[in-house]
Amino acid sequence: MLYDRVLVKSDLPEGERRSGGGILIPATAAVGKRLAWAEVVAVGQNVRTVEPGDRVLYDPEDRAEVEVRGATYVLMRERDLHAVAAERLEGSEDSTGLYL
């Protein structure tokens, strides 16, 4: 990875999905703009706020997909991340573990 790039594995389900109430939503259904969670796989040498294994929140419409050894990943800049969720950020009792 170069510079401020972050490689993540997306949590977005492929195909059909279910709502919280159990309603089946087809893959062709239009969904409003939503942010998505992903797990960081690799980071560039200039990335300061995330480490591999962290979960990050990003905009799935602003992404570049890349296939590595048959697996699909998303490549983005560190500045395109909206939030970071990591166990290492839970240092005090009032911490949520989120860095926004």
TABELFEN-V56779 format. One line per field, one symbol per residue. ss: DSSP state (2 for helix, 1 for strand, 0 for the rest). A space follows every 50 residues. Layout:
BEGIN
ss: ???
END
This chain:
BEGIN
ss: 00001111110000001100000110000000001111111110000000 00001111100001111100111111122211111022200000000110
END
